Amino acid sequence: MHTTKASSTALLIAECLVYSGEDPVLRSFLAAEQARLSYEYLGEALGPRIASFLRRLLRCSGIRRSLAVLEYMSVPGLLLHVLLRKRLIEDLVRQAAKNQLVIVGAGADTLGIRLALEANSPRVWEIDHPATQTLKAAMIKRLDLMVPRLQLIPADLAKESLESVLTRSEGFSFAKPTMLVAEGLFMYLPLSAVAETLSLLHLFSMPPGFICTYMGTNLRGDIGFTQQRSLVKCWLQHQQEPFLWGMSSAEWQTWLATLALQVGASYTADDQRQRYLHGELRYKIPLASGEVITLLSCGRERAL
């Protein structure tokens, strides 16, 4: 991965959210302020003029049709996958995170900001690479957002363990109920780094919850979405952000058992389709499959 610039995939996700905010159907899957704050993040990353021009382009029907073709040529249903993944993770966080929330590799995601703006929200620690997080810090300052319950912790997890980062984070306690989130992150890290991160769960006095996603393998045996085209692999390689590993559900559970962890709940694309798509939308809109959301625990009774 790049060490001096913001993540390309983080910017792509932000662009997807801005695009969805301009769509009468897709915007229904967005939380309040999600599209606007994603647009503001792009303003920091690309400059306000380019971001404004991009949003105007996304409102053009011809451009939107062209992007739909591009999605079909890369990962059919990727856009809806991003929306439902974020929607489900946010629902799980809002149900369970009452005291401390740690978001690892948050990228351009605005969940931490939006929660911190609410009354009686959990305290939030966002840990991300400095090159990506600098943009979010600048956005918060420019918009004059009052988020005292949010801490942005710049850290390169390739050089420092998550345990070390949290230990030096002001106000964080391993003795308090905690929810951790790593959305769309682990597939970019070596499996050894994932294992080190997950081992953190055993350090808490009160067993935490950990929401994370992992990538499976597609029909050709490659790591990626089920219908992922070769174009995606080439783009990720070019951006120096390739998927490094993938597992089947059975392999994932077996590997977690070696870390004394277990899957408390698992959500596939079909689960998300049944949960959020109703009526004719349930089968009308394509939804990419292959990335699975899991809620992990270390076998002890959770207290969130």
N, C-alpha and C positions, 0 to 999 in steps of 0.2 A: 504494500500500500504506500501511497505518497505520504511523506512526512512533513511536507512544507505547504500543502494546500488542502482545502476542505474536501471531504469525501465527495466523489462524483455521484455515487449512488444516493447520498444524502440530498444532494441538489436535485437529482432526478425525482426522488420521492416528494420533495417540496413542489416541484413543477407539476407532478401528478395531482397533488391536492389543490393547487391553484386552478388547474384545468377542470377538476371536478366541481369546484365552486362555481364555475360558469355553466354547468350542465344542470338542467331542471330535474333530471332523474338522479344523477349521481350525488348532487349536493345534499340529498336527503340522508345520506349515510355519514355526513360530516357533522362533527360537534360544532357548537357555537364558537365562532372566532377561529376555528381551525384553518380555514382557507385564508382568511385575512392575515393571520400571523405567519402563515407559510409564505404568503406574498411579501410580507415585510422582511422575512429572512432572505428571500431571493434578492430583495433590494440591497441588502448588505453584501451579498455574495457577488452579484452581477452589476450593481450600481442602480440607482433609482430609475434612470432613463431607460436602461435596457429592460429592467423588470416591468416597467410600465408598458413598454413596447411589446414585450412578450405577452402580457395579459391581454392587450388589445388584439394581438394575433390569435390568441386562443379563443376569442369570441367570434372569429370568422368561421363560417360554416365550411368553407373550402379547406381551411387549415385543419379543422377538426376531423374532416373526412380523411385527409392525408395522414393524420396521426393515428386514426383508427386502422388504416391500412398498415402503418408501421408497427403498431401493436400486434396485428395479426401475423406479421412477418417475423416478429421476435418472440413474444410470449403471449399467445391469445388469452385474454382475460386478466392480464397483469394489473390493469388499473383497478378493477373491482377487487382483486386480491389485496392490493395495498389498502384500499378503503375498509374492507371487512376485517383485515388483520388488525388495523389500528382501532376499529370500532370494538372488536372483541376484547383486545387487551385493555382498552380504556374501561370497558364495562367490568372486567375482572378486577382491575385496580380500584375502581370506585367502590366495589363491593367489599374488598378485603383490606385495603391499605388505610389504616386509621391513625397511625402514629408516625412511622418513618417509611419513606419511599426512596429507593435508590434506582436510578435509571442509568444503566451502563451503555455507553455508546449511543447516546440519544440522537446524535446527528441533528437534523433540522426539525425533529419532532417537537411539537409544542405542548404536549400533555403536561409536563412539569410546570411550565409557565401558567397554563390555564388553571391547573389545580391550585397553584400558589396564589392566584388572584382571588380565589374563593375563600369565604369565611370558614373557619373550622377545618381547613384542609390539613393533611399530614405535612410534616416537614419533608422537603424534597431535596435530594442531592443528585445532581446530574454530573456524571463523569464521562468525559470525552476527550479526544485528542485536541490539543491546544489549537491547531489550525482550523478545526471545525467549530470549536466552542467560542473562539474569538468573535465569530460572526454573530452568534446568538447573544453574547454579552453586549456587543455594540448595538444590536437591535433593541435589547431591553433598555439600554441607556438612552437611545434616540427617542424611543416611544415613551420614556419616563414611566415605565411600569413599576408599580410598587409591589415588589415580590420579596418581602423580608424572609418568608419561609422557604425560599428557593436558594440553594447554593450551587454555583457552577464551579466544578472542581476540574481544572485542566490536568490531564494525566495521559501519558503514553503507556498503555497497558502492556506494550511489548517490552518495556523497560522497567516497569514497576508493577508489583502485584496489587490486585484489588484490595487485599487485606491491608497493605501498607497505605494505600490511598485513603481508605475509610478511617484508618487509625489516626491519620493526620487531619481528618476533616472535622472542622469545628462543630461541636454539638452532637456528633454522631455517637451512638452507643450500641454495642453488641448485646446489651442487656434489655433492649426495648423491642416490642413487636415490630417487625420489619417486612416489607414486601420489596423484592428486587425484580427488575425488568431488564431483559436483554433482547430487544426486538431486532430481528434481521441482522444480527451481529456475529453469532458463533461460526457460521459457515465461512467467514473471512479470516478466522483465527486458526492457528495450528491446534490440533486436538489436545496437545499437551497444555496449551494456554487455557483452553476451555475447561479441562480437568482442574487446573489450579484455581480458576475462578469459581467453579462449582464447589470445590472443597471448602470454600468460605462458609457454606451453610452450617457446617459442624461447629463453627466458632460462636454461634449465637446461644445465649442463655435460653431464649424462647424461640423455638423452631420457626424459622422464617418461611415465607413462600417465595418461590422464584419462578417467574413467568419468562420463558424463553422460546425461541423458535429454532428449528433445525431443518436442514434441507435433505430431501430424499434423493433418489436417483430416478432418472427418466427411463423411457422405454428402450433407449439405446445403451442403458447402463451408465450414462454420464451423470455427474452431479448436477442437479438443476430441476426445473419445473418439468412436469410430465410432457408438455407439448413445446418445450423450449427449442427454438431454432438455433442453429450453429452461430447465427449472427450475434447472439447474446454472449456466448463464450468468448468470441473474438473481441467484443466491446469491453467486457470485463477484463480481459487480458491487457487490452490497450490502456485501460484506466489503472492498471496495476492493482485491481481489486477482484481477483478470481475467487470462485468458490473453492475452498481447500479440501473439504470432506463432505460426505453425505452418508446417511444410514437409512435402513428400513426401520419400521417401528420396532420390530423384534430386536434388531441390532442395537438400537438406541436404548431400549430398556435393559438389555444385557450389559451394555457398556456402563450405564448409570449404576447398575448393581455393584460393579467393581469399585465405585466411589461411595458405596453405602447410601445411595440415593434411589428414589423411586418416582414414578410418574403418578401424580395424584389425579390429573385429568389431561386429556389430549383432544385437540380440535383440528380436524382436517378441513379441506375445502368443502366437502359434503356437509359437515357439521355446520359450517358457517352459512352455507346456502340455505339449509333448513332453518337456521336461527334468524336470519335477517332478510331473506328474500321471500316475498309473498305473492300470491296470485301468478299472473303471467310472467312476472319478473324472475320467478324462481328458476326458470329454464330458458328464458329469452336472452339474458345477458351472459356471455361467456365468463367463466371464473377459472383462473389459473389454479392448478393444484400442484402439490409437491413440497411446499413449505408447511410444516406442522407447528402449531402452537401447543406448548406443553406447560403444565403447572407442576413443578417439582417439589418434593419434600424429602426430609432426611429420616422419615420413618417415625418421628416422634409426633405427638399431638400438637397441632398448630394452634397458636394463640394470637390471631390477628383481629 
